[in-house]
Amino acid sequence: MPKKKKTEPAGGKLRVVMLGGLYEIGKNLAVIEYGDDMIVVDCGLGFPDDDMLGVDLVIPDITYLKENEDKLRGIVLTHGHEDHIGALPYVLQQISPPVYGTPLTIGILKGKLEEHTYEIEPDLNVVRAGQKIRLGCFEVEFINVNHSIPDAVCFAIKTPLGMIIHSGDFKIDLTPVDSPMIDLPRIGELGNEGVLLLMCESTNAERPGYTPSERTVGASLDSIFFKNADKRISIATFSSNVHRVQQIINTSEKYGRKVVINGRSMTNIVSVAMELGYMHAAEDTLIDINDIKKYNPEQLTVVCTGSQGEPMSSLYRMAFSDHSKIELSPNDVVVISANAIPGNEKLVNNIINELFRRGVSVIYDAIVSDVHVSGHACQEELKTMHALTKPKYFMPIHGEYKHLATHRNLALFLGEKPENIFLSEVGRVLEIDSEGARFNGTVPSGKVMVDGYGVGDVGSIVLRDRRHLSQDGIIVVAASVSTESGLLISGPEIVSRGFVYVREAEELMDELRDLSTQVIEECFSDGDLDTAYIKGRLKDEISRYIGMKTKRKPMVLPILMQL
């Protein structure tokens, strides 16, 4: 744990910056700064937009953190979901502050970090709900909340200017599964003591009422198991939804079924949760996927990944007959126990359609409403958080613009002053001092794309080229030349990919070959022996000719080999 620093007098400026989690779902990262001290709340990833071809993940731009690493006292984590911890395996390769989280959160993070290598071993620290830690001039209290994963917390961050409440992701569940109820009394106490700033999640700000308890899913599962006693049941859900998986295990044990955990992320998280005591099962309930042939289909429950339609997930491979161990048939029931994340609807529908084609019975939210409940607070729960904390200033976080704007309207309805509500954007600095609060400038921010193990090496130019290739194809012109003698030695050869099928366009290929020869020989006869210039001429002339003949614009890639 970092050494305690002497608290600065309350006269400076408190700066709050979101480097992610605004106008988007995911990529959550908040920076809180006072004087020479800085802390970070969460460090999550996002998923690529449709135009980010080939990109696997998106993480926040941490240029500002790298520039101020000497001030960074620690990263505190609200819970173990990807959109809150998923960027850390990449971020900790660039900076090395201590990281603090609850036992399950740190357990899941350790598993992710093992897949990468680090010059400096990550400094991971376990903190339990109810405990406080000192990070420079900040005192951070971990407060239990309910969410779709155990060990979720919100933060009460004591600063020299007052208290900041960061809600993390939460809901108010009066009947949680295997975990205590959200600590509303402590949140109320803090509100009575005075809250300077509330940073509250907005994911479900559009939904009226209350989010149903996780236990409602248990009742639906029981009904599904009872009605399908003669079939194998496969349930796809988020791998991190430990409470959901626990209820599936409980229901399977009630009906005498063995449980197969299928999918890499699901297996990893269940293993960590079992090891730390957040999940439990009878000794012979969980079986290896290689042993499924020892049991009749109606004796089995398969818990798998793929609730978002992800290609190569276990459900996807099962649906499209690409799974090495499980073949689905009309004797199967598939339950999709999750709502589609915005943008994933088409992927999920593709899987559902394919399952129906195979005669599989599919149960999802359009058929049975209680196969999934959200882990995020609806409007009445958000109102409760505001009423308990009574903040002087409010910043809605975690959501698209419509979610943030709706949350702002909720705050206005509760009587909060419009001038004290700050609808921010990524990189914008909210500055608070004794004279009030205001936006004041920006810091470096944005999106960094991860492609495989490459972090940030795919940028706008690479994406532009990928988009070009995907839409128009490519023409490669290859020739061998001697710039010393000014001779065309061999070629040019014309190669087409994604533009035209060569055997059906031989005349066009011959014309392009003749044009390329003409361009190269003209350059040599004019004394232009610079290969870069010749490539430019080739690209311009061939692009112009193809455009004239076909009204299309493939990428043209000249290759000149000097002999």
VMD Tcl script that draws the C-alpha trace (Angstrom):
set ca {
  {0.00 0.00 0.00}
  {1.36 3.49 -0.87}
  {2.74 5.63 1.92}
  {0.28 8.07 3.44}
  {0.66 11.58 2.19}
  {-0.05 14.65 4.19}
  {-3.53 15.93 3.35}
  {-3.47 19.24 1.52}
  {-5.48 22.16 2.87}
  {-8.97 22.56 1.43}
  {-8.25 25.40 -0.94}
  {-7.13 23.74 -4.12}
  {-9.05 22.46 -7.10}
  {-10.67 19.03 -7.41}
  {-10.64 17.75 -10.99}
  {-12.88 14.95 -12.27}
  {-12.37 13.53 -15.76}
  {-14.02 10.59 -17.52}
  {-11.67 8.89 -19.99}
  {-14.44 6.49 -20.99}
  {-18.00 5.49 -20.18}
  {-19.74 8.57 -21.58}
  {-21.80 8.48 -24.81}
  {-21.03 4.74 -24.97}
  {-21.62 1.43 -23.23}
  {-18.37 0.18 -21.68}
  {-14.80 1.49 -21.54}
  {-15.51 2.91 -18.07}
  {-12.67 4.92 -16.54}
  {-12.88 7.91 -14.19}
  {-9.99 10.08 -12.98}
  {-10.20 12.06 -9.72}
  {-7.39 14.51 -9.06}
  {-6.42 16.99 -6.34}
  {-3.05 18.71 -6.13}
  {-0.31 16.12 -6.56}
  {-2.61 13.12 -6.05}
  {-4.68 11.22 -8.57}
  {-6.78 8.05 -8.41}
  {-8.59 6.08 -11.12}
  {-11.94 4.35 -10.72}
  {-12.30 1.31 -13.01}
  {-10.45 0.58 -16.24}
  {-12.75 -1.21 -18.64}
  {-12.92 -2.16 -22.29}
  {-15.53 -1.58 -24.95}
  {-16.48 -3.52 -28.03}
  {-15.73 -2.32 -31.57}
  {-18.24 -0.49 -33.73}
  {-19.33 -2.02 -37.03}
  {-16.83 0.12 -38.95}
  {-13.85 -1.08 -36.87}
  {-13.09 -3.99 -39.17}
  {-10.98 -6.74 -37.60}
  {-10.65 -4.92 -34.26}
  {-11.13 -7.16 -31.22}
  {-11.46 -4.68 -28.36}
  {-11.45 -0.96 -27.64}
  {-9.77 0.49 -24.55}
  {-9.46 4.06 -23.25}
  {-6.61 6.30 -24.33}
  {-4.47 6.59 -21.17}
  {-2.07 9.25 -22.43}
  {-3.13 11.50 -19.55}
  {-2.40 8.78 -16.99}
  {1.03 8.10 -18.48}
  {1.85 11.80 -18.41}
  {0.89 11.94 -14.71}
  {1.99 8.50 -13.52}
  {4.03 10.04 -10.70}
  {0.76 11.43 -9.24}
  {-1.27 8.24 -9.69}
  {-1.77 6.68 -6.25}
  {-3.89 3.72 -7.33}
  {-6.68 2.21 -9.40}
  {-9.80 1.14 -7.49}
  {-12.28 -1.30 -9.07}
  {-16.03 -1.45 -8.49}
  {-16.53 -5.03 -9.77}
  {-15.25 -7.70 -12.11}
  {-17.10 -7.09 -15.37}
  {-15.14 -6.62 -18.60}
  {-16.40 -3.07 -19.09}
  {-14.82 -2.16 -15.73}
  {-11.60 -4.23 -15.57}
  {-11.05 -5.52 -19.11}
  {-8.54 -2.86 -20.18}
  {-6.19 -3.49 -17.25}
  {-4.19 -6.32 -18.91}
  {-3.14 -3.76 -21.55}
  {-2.97 -0.65 -19.35}
  {-0.71 -2.32 -16.75}
  {1.83 -2.95 -19.50}
  {2.22 0.83 -19.80}
  {1.81 2.07 -16.21}
  {2.17 0.23 -12.90}
  {0.08 1.77 -10.10}
  {-1.31 -0.44 -7.30}
  {-4.75 -1.90 -8.02}
  {-7.43 -2.40 -5.36}
  {-10.57 -4.52 -5.58}
  {-12.76 -6.96 -3.70}
  {-11.71 -10.65 -3.56}
  {-13.72 -11.89 -6.56}
  {-12.78 -8.87 -8.66}
  {-9.08 -9.38 -8.00}
  {-9.45 -13.15 -8.54}
  {-10.97 -12.62 -11.99}
  {-8.35 -9.97 -12.83}
  {-5.50 -12.30 -11.89}
  {-6.77 -14.84 -14.41}
  {-6.78 -12.21 -17.15}
  {-3.30 -10.93 -16.31}
  {-1.82 -14.43 -16.55}
  {-2.35 -14.32 -20.32}
  {0.07 -11.40 -20.65}
  {3.63 -10.55 -19.63}
  {4.76 -7.51 -17.64}
  {8.09 -5.82 -16.98}
  {6.83 -4.88 -13.51}
  {4.66 -7.44 -11.73}
  {1.16 -5.95 -11.22}
  {0.52 -4.86 -7.62}
  {-2.92 -6.30 -6.79}
  {-4.53 -5.66 -3.41}
  {-7.70 -7.18 -1.93}
  {-10.08 -4.86 -0.03}
  {-13.41 -6.03 1.38}
  {-16.67 -4.10 1.44}
  {-16.78 -1.92 4.55}
  {-13.06 -1.22 4.55}
  {-11.29 2.08 3.83}
  {-7.93 2.72 2.19}
  {-5.78 5.87 2.01}
  {-4.46 6.86 -1.43}
  {-2.56 10.11 -1.15}
  {-4.98 12.81 0.01}
  {-7.96 10.57 -0.79}
  {-9.68 8.13 1.55}
  {-11.67 5.51 -0.37}
  {-14.42 3.51 1.36}
  {-15.69 0.32 -0.29}
  {-19.50 0.01 0.14}
  {-21.44 -3.13 -0.77}
  {-23.99 -2.87 -3.62}
  {-26.06 -5.40 -5.56}
  {-25.24 -6.13 -9.18}
  {-25.20 -9.12 -11.52}
  {-21.85 -10.22 -10.10}
  {-20.92 -10.71 -6.43}
  {-18.51 -8.45 -4.59}
  {-19.66 -5.29 -6.37}
  {-19.08 -2.03 -4.52}
  {-19.62 1.68 -4.82}
  {-17.07 4.17 -3.52}
  {-17.24 6.97 -1.01}
  {-14.15 9.02 -1.83}
  {-13.24 11.57 0.81}
  {-11.36 14.48 -0.73}
  {-10.00 17.70 0.81}
  {-13.06 19.52 -0.60}
  {-15.75 17.01 0.33}
  {-17.18 13.58 -0.37}
  {-17.56 12.04 -3.84}
  {-19.91 9.06 -4.24}
  {-19.14 6.89 -7.28}
  {-22.01 4.42 -7.65}
  {-20.31 1.89 -9.90}
  {-22.94 -0.42 -11.41}
  {-25.72 -1.20 -8.96}
  {-29.34 -2.05 -8.33}
  {-31.40 -2.32 -5.16}
  {-32.17 -6.03 -4.72}
  {-34.11 -6.79 -1.54}
  {-33.72 -10.56 -2.05}
  {-30.23 -11.05 -3.52}
  {-28.77 -14.49 -4.22}
  {-25.99 -15.52 -1.81}
  {-24.88 -11.96 -1.02}
  {-25.91 -9.14 1.35}
  {-28.30 -6.43 0.32}
  {-26.94 -3.07 -0.86}
  {-25.74 -1.04 2.14}
  {-28.39 1.68 1.92}
  {-27.93 2.71 5.58}
  {-24.28 3.59 5.00}
  {-25.11 5.50 1.82}
  {-27.78 7.40 3.77}
  {-25.30 8.22 6.53}
  {-22.92 9.69 3.98}
  {-25.74 11.74 2.53}
  {-26.51 13.16 5.95}
  {-22.85 14.04 6.43}
  {-22.82 15.84 3.07}
  {-21.99 14.70 -0.47}
  {-20.14 17.13 -2.72}
  {-20.51 15.16 -5.99}
  {-22.56 12.12 -7.01}
  {-21.26 10.19 -10.03}
  {-24.07 7.76 -10.76}
  {-24.53 5.13 -13.45}
  {-27.22 5.71 -16.09}
  {-27.53 2.43 -18.03}
  {-31.21 1.85 -17.16}
  {-32.19 5.50 -16.71}
  {-34.87 5.15 -19.40}
  {-36.65 2.28 -17.64}
  {-39.36 3.19 -15.12}
  {-39.91 1.34 -11.86}
  {-37.52 -1.09 -10.21}
  {-35.21 -3.76 -11.60}
  {-36.58 -7.21 -10.66}
  {-34.67 -9.31 -8.17}
  {-32.26 -11.94 -9.44}
  {-34.39 -14.52 -7.61}
  {-37.18 -14.08 -10.19}
  {-34.90 -15.82 -12.69}
  {-34.66 -18.78 -10.31}
  {-38.43 -19.27 -10.43}
  {-38.40 -19.16 -14.25}
  {-35.55 -21.67 -14.38}
  {-37.46 -24.04 -12.12}
  {-40.47 -23.89 -14.45}
  {-38.30 -24.51 -17.52}
  {-36.61 -27.53 -15.93}
  {-39.97 -28.95 -14.79}
  {-41.56 -28.62 -18.26}
  {-38.53 -30.04 -20.12}
  {-37.65 -33.01 -17.93}
  {-37.16 -35.21 -21.01}
  {-34.69 -32.91 -22.80}
  {-31.13 -31.71 -22.45}
  {-31.08 -28.06 -21.35}
  {-28.37 -25.63 -22.46}
  {-28.32 -22.16 -20.91}
  {-26.27 -19.30 -22.33}
  {-25.56 -16.38 -20.02}
  {-22.82 -13.89 -19.22}
  {-19.82 -15.74 -17.83}
  {-19.46 -13.21 -15.02}
  {-23.06 -13.62 -13.81}
  {-22.05 -15.83 -10.90}
  {-25.47 -15.59 -9.22}
  {-27.19 -16.79 -12.41}
  {-24.84 -19.73 -12.78}
  {-25.34 -20.60 -9.11}
  {-29.11 -20.69 -9.59}
  {-28.68 -22.92 -12.64}
  {-26.55 -25.30 -10.57}
  {-29.09 -25.28 -7.74}
  {-31.99 -26.04 -10.09}
  {-30.00 -28.77 -11.87}
  {-29.27 -30.45 -8.53}
  {-32.97 -30.25 -7.60}
  {-33.89 -32.12 -10.78}
  {-31.02 -34.61 -10.59}
  {-29.00 -33.23 -13.50}
  {-25.25 -33.04 -14.01}
  {-23.83 -29.67 -15.06}
  {-21.27 -29.07 -17.80}
  {-19.50 -25.69 -17.85}
  {-18.68 -24.90 -21.48}
  {-16.69 -21.94 -22.79}
  {-13.28 -20.62 -21.81}
  {-14.36 -17.47 -19.96}
  {-17.20 -19.32 -18.25}
  {-14.84 -22.05 -17.07}
  {-12.30 -19.53 -15.78}
  {-14.78 -17.45 -13.79}
  {-16.61 -20.46 -12.33}
  {-13.26 -21.87 -11.25}
  {-12.30 -18.61 -9.49}
  {-15.75 -18.25 -7.90}
  {-15.64 -21.84 -6.61}
  {-12.13 -21.39 -5.24}
  {-13.07 -18.20 -3.37}
  {-16.35 -19.59 -2.06}
  {-18.69 -17.38 -4.10}
  {-20.18 -20.44 -5.79}
  {-20.84 -23.95 -4.53}
  {-22.04 -27.29 -5.87}
  {-22.36 -30.86 -4.65}
  {-19.24 -32.92 -5.19}
  {-20.57 -34.87 -8.19}
  {-22.70 -32.14 -9.84}
  {-20.10 -30.56 -12.13}
  {-18.72 -32.93 -14.76}
  {-16.11 -32.59 -17.48}
  {-17.42 -32.06 -20.99}
  {-15.55 -35.19 -22.09}
  {-17.83 -37.27 -19.82}
  {-21.18 -36.21 -21.27}
  {-21.56 -39.46 -23.23}
  {-21.81 -41.31 -19.92}
  {-25.22 -39.69 -19.30}
  {-28.52 -39.52 -21.11}
  {-29.32 -36.07 -22.58}
  {-32.14 -35.47 -20.08}
  {-29.64 -35.89 -17.25}
  {-27.53 -32.93 -18.40}
  {-27.49 -29.15 -18.13}
  {-24.96 -27.24 -20.23}
  {-23.99 -23.75 -19.02}
  {-22.27 -21.94 -21.87}
  {-21.04 -18.65 -23.28}
  {-22.50 -17.04 -26.39}
  {-25.50 -15.12 -25.06}
  {-24.42 -12.17 -27.24}
  {-24.06 -14.24 -30.40}
  {-20.28 -14.00 -30.37}
  {-18.70 -15.96 -33.23}
  {-16.59 -18.84 -31.87}
  {-18.45 -18.85 -28.54}
  {-19.64 -22.25 -27.38}
  {-23.32 -21.57 -28.19}
  {-22.41 -20.30 -31.65}
  {-20.42 -23.46 -32.37}
  {-23.23 -25.64 -31.01}
  {-25.82 -23.85 -33.16}
  {-23.78 -24.16 -36.36}
  {-22.63 -27.78 -35.76}
  {-19.04 -26.75 -35.20}
  {-18.75 -28.03 -31.62}
  {-16.51 -31.05 -31.10}
  {-18.47 -32.46 -28.14}
  {-22.11 -31.31 -28.37}
  {-24.51 -31.80 -31.29}
  {-27.89 -30.10 -30.88}
  {-31.12 -31.77 -32.01}
  {-34.90 -31.49 -31.46}
  {-34.23 -33.21 -28.11}
  {-32.52 -30.02 -26.89}
  {-33.78 -26.86 -25.20}
  {-31.62 -23.74 -25.40}
  {-32.24 -20.88 -22.96}
  {-30.67 -17.49 -23.70}
  {-30.54 -15.93 -20.25}
  {-29.40 -12.45 -21.22}
  {-30.56 -9.37 -23.09}
  {-28.68 -8.39 -26.23}
  {-26.23 -5.55 -25.65}
  {-27.06 -2.68 -28.08}
  {-25.41 -3.53 -31.39}
  {-25.44 -7.30 -30.82}
  {-29.10 -7.88 -31.73}
  {-28.33 -9.19 -35.22}
  {-25.73 -11.67 -33.95}
  {-28.13 -13.02 -31.33}
  {-30.97 -13.31 -33.84}
  {-28.71 -15.25 -36.22}
  {-28.11 -17.87 -33.56}
  {-31.79 -18.04 -32.58}
  {-32.81 -18.52 -36.22}
  {-30.24 -21.26 -36.73}
  {-31.39 -23.07 -33.58}
  {-34.99 -22.98 -34.76}
  {-33.92 -24.39 -38.14}
  {-32.48 -27.38 -36.31}
  {-35.71 -28.00 -34.48}
  {-34.27 -26.91 -31.14}
  {-36.66 -25.36 -28.62}
  {-35.38 -21.84 -27.87}
  {-36.41 -19.83 -24.82}
  {-35.40 -16.16 -24.74}
  {-36.75 -12.85 -23.45}
  {-39.36 -12.48 -26.19}
  {-40.91 -15.81 -25.10}
  {-40.33 -15.89 -21.34}
  {-39.78 -12.48 -19.76}
  {-38.07 -13.68 -16.59}
  {-35.16 -15.66 -18.05}
  {-33.01 -12.60 -17.48}
  {-33.05 -9.55 -15.23}
  {-30.75 -6.57 -15.43}
  {-28.06 -5.76 -12.90}
  {-28.59 -2.01 -13.33}
  {-30.81 0.41 -11.45}
  {-34.06 1.59 -13.02}
  {-35.57 5.02 -12.42}
  {-36.97 4.47 -8.93}
  {-33.66 3.04 -7.71}
  {-31.76 5.96 -9.23}
  {-34.14 8.31 -7.44}
  {-33.42 6.46 -4.19}
  {-29.67 6.94 -4.67}
  {-30.17 10.66 -5.23}
  {-32.56 10.98 -2.27}
  {-30.13 9.22 0.06}
  {-26.99 11.07 -1.01}
  {-28.52 14.57 -1.48}
  {-25.53 15.68 -3.61}
  {-24.53 19.29 -4.14}
  {-23.31 18.46 -7.66}
  {-24.27 15.57 -9.95}
  {-22.58 13.96 -12.95}
  {-24.43 11.14 -14.76}
  {-21.98 8.48 -16.00}
  {-21.95 5.08 -17.72}
  {-24.27 5.27 -20.71}
  {-25.04 6.60 -24.14}
  {-26.09 10.23 -24.47}
  {-29.79 9.34 -24.24}
  {-29.17 7.56 -20.91}
  {-27.19 10.47 -19.48}
  {-29.75 13.04 -20.62}
  {-32.63 11.01 -19.18}
  {-30.76 10.70 -15.88}
  {-30.23 14.47 -15.86}
  {-33.97 14.94 -16.31}
  {-34.61 12.60 -13.37}
  {-32.34 14.76 -11.21}
  {-34.17 17.89 -12.31}
  {-37.48 16.23 -11.40}
  {-36.06 15.56 -7.94}
  {-35.37 19.27 -7.52}
  {-31.65 19.38 -8.18}
  {-30.51 22.68 -9.67}
  {-29.75 22.61 -13.41}
  {-26.54 24.60 -12.90}
  {-25.30 21.88 -10.52}
  {-25.81 19.02 -13.01}
  {-22.86 18.37 -15.32}
  {-23.44 16.33 -18.47}
  {-19.80 15.77 -19.38}
  {-18.01 14.07 -22.25}
  {-14.90 11.94 -22.51}
  {-11.80 14.01 -21.77}
  {-13.64 17.05 -20.42}
  {-12.51 18.32 -17.01}
  {-15.01 19.11 -14.27}
  {-13.28 21.45 -11.85}
  {-14.59 22.03 -8.31}
  {-13.25 24.51 -5.76}
  {-14.53 26.65 -2.93}
  {-16.18 28.99 -5.41}
  {-18.24 26.34 -7.19}
  {-18.02 23.86 -10.07}
  {-17.48 24.34 -13.78}
  {-16.06 22.69 -16.87}
  {-12.51 23.83 -17.50}
  {-10.60 22.44 -20.46}
  {-9.91 18.93 -21.68}
  {-7.21 16.27 -21.40}
  {-5.99 13.80 -24.05}
  {-8.62 11.10 -24.56}
  {-10.09 8.78 -27.13}
  {-10.21 5.16 -28.21}
  {-7.29 2.77 -28.57}
  {-8.00 -0.30 -30.68}
  {-6.70 -3.76 -29.77}
  {-6.19 -6.24 -32.61}
  {-4.81 -9.53 -31.31}
  {-1.86 -8.59 -29.12}
  {-1.37 -5.30 -30.95}
  {-2.42 -2.31 -28.87}
  {-2.86 0.97 -30.71}
  {-1.20 -0.14 -33.94}
  {-4.55 -0.09 -35.73}
  {-5.57 3.50 -36.29}
  {-7.82 5.51 -38.56}
  {-5.60 5.03 -41.63}
  {-5.49 1.24 -41.20}
  {-9.25 1.14 -40.69}
  {-9.73 3.27 -43.79}
  {-7.67 0.80 -45.81}
  {-9.59 -2.18 -44.36}
  {-12.88 -0.49 -45.21}
  {-11.62 0.24 -48.71}
  {-10.56 -3.38 -49.19}
  {-13.86 -4.73 -47.87}
  {-15.93 -2.50 -50.15}
  {-13.94 -2.33 -53.40}
  {-11.22 -4.99 -53.35}
  {-7.60 -4.62 -54.43}
  {-5.54 -4.63 -57.62}
  {-1.85 -5.51 -57.25}
  {0.59 -4.51 -60.01}
  {3.93 -6.35 -59.70}
  {6.95 -5.78 -61.95}
  {10.73 -6.20 -61.88}
  {12.76 -3.22 -63.07}
  {16.32 -2.00 -63.31}
  {16.50 1.67 -62.37}
  {20.19 1.79 -63.32}
  {19.55 0.83 -66.95}
  {15.96 2.06 -67.08}
  {14.59 -1.29 -68.24}
  {11.46 -3.26 -67.46}
  {12.87 -6.73 -66.70}
  {9.67 -8.75 -66.21}
  {5.94 -8.24 -65.79}
  {3.95 -6.37 -64.98}
  {1.63 -8.99 -63.49}
  {-1.89 -7.98 -62.44}
  {-3.48 -9.67 -59.42}
  {-7.11 -9.01 -58.44}
  {-8.67 -9.83 -55.07}
  {-12.23 -8.83 -54.22}
  {-12.51 -6.67 -57.39}
  {-13.19 -8.92 -60.38}
  {-12.79 -12.62 -61.03}
  {-9.75 -12.71 -63.30}
  {-10.91 -15.54 -65.60}
  {-14.10 -13.62 -66.40}
  {-12.29 -10.32 -66.93}
  {-9.25 -11.32 -68.99}
  {-9.72 -8.42 -71.40}
  {-9.66 -5.86 -68.57}
  {-6.59 -7.53 -67.04}
  {-4.79 -7.37 -70.41}
  {-5.67 -3.69 -70.73}
  {-4.34 -2.98 -67.23}
  {-1.16 -4.90 -68.01}
  {-0.61 -2.89 -71.21}
  {-1.33 0.38 -69.39}
  {1.13 -0.50 -66.60}
  {3.83 -1.33 -69.13}
  {3.21 1.95 -70.92}
  {3.42 3.99 -67.67}
  {6.68 2.34 -66.55}
  {8.35 2.74 -69.97}
  {7.23 6.39 -70.23}
  {8.75 7.12 -66.83}
  {12.06 5.55 -67.87}
  {12.12 7.38 -71.23}
  {11.51 10.68 -69.43}
  {14.40 9.94 -67.06}
  {12.19 9.39 -64.03}
  {13.99 6.53 -62.27}
  {12.63 7.06 -58.74}
  {10.53 4.00 -57.85}
  {8.33 6.01 -55.48}
  {7.41 8.35 -58.35}
  {6.75 5.43 -60.71}
  {4.49 3.75 -58.13}
  {2.54 6.97 -57.74}
  {2.07 7.27 -61.51}
  {0.96 3.63 -61.72}
  {-1.55 4.07 -58.92}
  {-3.03 7.25 -60.43}
  {-3.27 5.99 -64.01}
  {-4.68 2.57 -63.13}
  {-7.20 4.03 -60.68}
  {-8.34 6.54 -63.34}
  {-8.66 3.83 -66.01}
  {-10.58 1.38 -63.76}
  {-12.89 4.18 -62.67}
  {-13.62 5.08 -66.28}
  {-14.24 1.47 -67.33}
  {-16.11 0.10 -64.28}
  {-17.18 3.09 -62.11}
  {-15.45 1.33 -59.19}
  {-12.50 2.32 -57.02}
  {-10.46 -0.66 -55.82}
  {-7.27 -0.14 -53.85}
  {-4.30 -0.14 -56.23}
  {-1.03 -1.48 -54.82}
  {2.03 -1.20 -57.14}
  {5.04 -3.39 -56.25}
  {8.33 -2.70 -58.03}
  {11.26 -5.06 -57.43}
  {14.63 -3.61 -58.30}
  {17.11 -5.93 -59.98}
}
mol new
graphics top color blue
foreach p $ca { graphics top sphere $p radius 0.5 }
foreach p [lrange $ca 0 end-1] q [lrange $ca 1 end] { graphics top cylinder $p $q radius 0.2 }
display resetview
